[in-house]
Structure formats: structure tokens, C-alpha cells
Amino acid sequence: MQKLKQHFISSFKNDYKFLLILSIPALALCLFGLHQLGTLTPGTAAAALGAKLFCEFLFLGTLLSLCQLIGIKNRWFMAGLSFLYYLSLTADMVLLWYFKERFGAKYLQTMEGGDYAFLTDWRVITYFLLLVAFCIFSSRGFVPAKRLVAARRLVYCAAGLFVLWISNPLALLPSPQDFYAQYLLSPSPVYTLRAVLAKQPPAHIGKPSPQAQQLAKQYNIWNAKNTGIGKNYKRVILIAAESFSVKYLHRFNPKIPPQASQEIDQLFETYPATALKHVTLSTLYGLSVIFTSHPFVKLAYENGYPTSFVRMLKDRGYHTAFLRGANEKYMDENLLFEQAGFQEVIGSNFFETRPDYAPFIDWWGLLDRKLFQYAAEYLQEHKNQPVFLTLLTVDSHVPLGRADYLNEQYQEIDHPFYDTPTMPRAFARLGQDVKLFLKDLENRGLWDEDTLIILTADHPAYPDTPTNALFSPHPAKYDDLPFVILTKTPITQKIDPDALVSQLDIAPTLLDLLNIEPPQAFFGHSLFADEPRTIFDVKEDYVVLTTAQGVKITPLNSREKKDKALLEMLTTFPQP
């Protein structure tokens, strides 16, 4: 026993300080993650940090041992490896900041085609310089070890990680702290690699099993019904405002100047409106949930959108078109949305061919004001046929919204946060653009009792910098999405005041308004139906279920018998 103790001490004697220093950034990530996930308490922090330090120390010890076993002795090489390691941790940190999720397979695909001009910002450059300095500083503690010592250390580290894996003390925390603390435990590269290699659950398109059907009754899904408020609208327009959250409206956030959101606030006062819980955190995912009322987005678009209401409208004679300011080919969304039922997908590539629109393309794409103008022209051209039009704006794209509005004139807001590019300024201008769009439709004779307009968002905007003062403290409701139904046909029926209305309810609501019978497969209900609701928020590798009775978290790779019916239900697209 004494000899084993001496071997253990000698294995880490020259490297423990090096490994402890390298572990510090991961502890910061753990604390920040607990904060972002709403489970940061003194008890959770103490338990999570203790386990995280143990795990990170052993994992880095494993990597160090492997490097020393293959003969790496150059500390500058080790500094470079450390920098690459912390890039993965940085990605984790950024995505926890924005998405409140970790970095995984879901967002690797979004890296292609993005705007990376922010990398030249002095603050980003400063961060990377500090990261380089930290790696160089920490590498000073690197001491080349003999292969025997490295092999012995490797065995100890692997054994320690195995013990942590089979008897994780964080499982003793109360729910949901137990789940989130364990969720943040694994090192960033391990989490990402595991997410990439994870076996994708198959989609089940057809009749659910009796067990899944029974559970569906418990969660009150797959039974959406119309309420009788609908009519045959000729023009249906869905406006999905990029990154729009209710926190940018004075009606929900008194710190927003009244004049900054007066146009949208007025719509809330005039028309049926509510705030929806989001179940997605990116554009493709948000739009896909809107089209399908199904929470497992990846399975939806990888299987041709089995439950898309857009295809239902096309089959009923509507001409369906998707208009966006950004590149229509981004992430192959033009192909995906065609599968969802859109006959045309038009974006910046098309507008670049139009001399009257090309001068208004900058940054992420076409100016929103010009997108609305083109939409009005498009509706005019198709005024003699039923049309379903989806508009995806771009001027309010994170992190700060559009910087250059290309000499278009807007009413300026007399407030410190509105005189430079910020998200609040972008949404103040969005309201003005929506008002002009409605006026344009009116002038063209297109804003009548045959027209239905829905204003909502694709997903919320999480980061508040550099305007934190407008949103602090930040209640959860600030991440809700605005939803307004604009029509000249009076709708006297009230929207269900249930606090659990969500994006899943958009598709059944739209079909209810059109008096089209919804398919069985919808997870949501019409907003005019008085029904118990369940929010299904499918993350990278787990799902959060919220009912009136509470919150339940289930890993998507759960092998427990009690979760089998739930996971089947989430991956099923019922078909007649």
C-alpha cells in the first residue's frame, strides 16, 4: 500500500501544478453553465466544481500522459495543443451564453456560411491574445516525463475517470440540479465528440405503438382540433422576425422606451396576441417547428417534413413562397423548405439579379424594408390566386443587428442604447418597417378581409450585451416570442391564457384560422382551444418536458424502460 502511494505521488509530482492550472478555465465554464441553465446555487456550485476539477484534472492528465508516451517534449507544442483545447471550451462557453446549450453536432453545421467579420473585432482579438498568453504561461509548468512515469499516470487517470463514471456523486443532487451538473461535467472535446458520434434515433412515420398513444393522452398531444373561428382567407402571410423576443417591447419590458416599440405594442392592443414559449434556438429549427408542430426538428427535416402544414396548403391550391433577406441556399435551406412544401424559395441570390434591389444588399442580406416591399409586389402579382407567404427578416440578426441601413430613413429613438447598432435599435426599426408594410398592402388593396397576417419570431435572442441595463434582471418570460394575428375579419374568441402556449401551437392555430382540419401528428393546439398543454424542448441530447405539474428532463439516449414510450413518442410522426 505504501509503495502504491509512493508510485501515485511520483506519477503526478512534476505535473500536478501544470494540470491544476490547465483545469481552471473548465471550472469557469462549469459555473457559467450552471448560471445559464438556472441551477446555480451554493450547494450545486460546490458539488459541481469539486467533481469538475476532479474530472478535468484526470482528463488532462490522460492527454498529457499520451503526449509524453509518444515522446512530445516541446513546451511550445504543448502550448499549441492547449490553445486548441481551449477553443473547444470557448465554443462551449459562447453557445451556453447564447443558446443555453453546449456545443454539439446540432450547431457544427451552422458554422458554414456564417458571417465571421466579428473575428476582427478588437475585443475578440484581445480574448484570443489572453488565451494565447494563458497557454504560454501554463506551458511553463510542463516537464517532460519518462515513459514509465507517463504510463503509470495514464493508468491512475483512467482508473479515476472510470470510478467517476460508474459512481458519479452529482447524481445525489436534487432534480434538476443533478442532471445539469452532470451535463456540464464532461470536458468540452469529449462532449462534442460524443454528440457527433451519438447514434441518431430513427424517425417512426406511421401508427404509434399503444404505449406511445397512451402516453400521448397523458401529455395531451396528437389530438389538435379546430374551434370554428376559421374562414377561407385568400392571402396568408407569416412574418418570422429574426431573433425577436418580447423583452424588446415596452408592453412586456418597461425599460424599453415606449416610442421604441409603439408600432408592435399597438398591434398587441388591437389584435389577438400572446407571448409564446420557444422550443428552438436557431432559424432552421425555429421555422421547422412552426411548419410541423413537432419538437424533434432534426428528424422532421431529415425525413421531408412529414407533418408540414405548408404542404397541406399547397395541396389545397395555395401558391406557397418563402422570402428571406439572407442567402436562400444557406445550410441548404432552399432544398429543405421546398420539401416542406414551398414552391419558391427566394433570397439574396435572387435579389442580386434585380437592379432595383441589389443596391440594398449588405451584411447578412437584403434590407428588411426592401424585403417587405418585394413581398407586397409579389402579392400584387399573385392577387388572383390563393397565396401563402413566409417572410424571414434579417436586420435584427445577432449580435448587434444591422449596422448600415443604406440611407433609408427611420424615426430615431432618443435613448442612449438606440443611437448605435444594437438589437433594441434593430427591433425599433422592425416595427416601423411592419407599419410601412401594412400601409403598402392597404394602398395596393391587399389588406382586406381576405388577408391573414401572423407576426411572430423564428427564435429568441439571448445575449443582451451591450444593452444589459435594459434587461436586468432577466426573467424567463423575456425569452418568450411575440405572436400577433392581424386580420380585418373580427375575431371575438379569446386566446387561451395558458402560460404553456408555445411555438408548437402555431401550426394548429394557423390551420384553425383557415378552417382546415389539422393532422393527428401535431404536438400543439390552436391558441383558441382551451386545452392542457405540454412544452417539449428537444436539446442536443436531452429533452425538457414542461407541464402544469412541473418539469421533467430525459436524456435522448436513455435506456431505462420507463423512458421507452416517451422516446418513441418524440420520434414518431403519426400518419393515417
Disulfide bonds with the S-S distance in Angstrom:
none
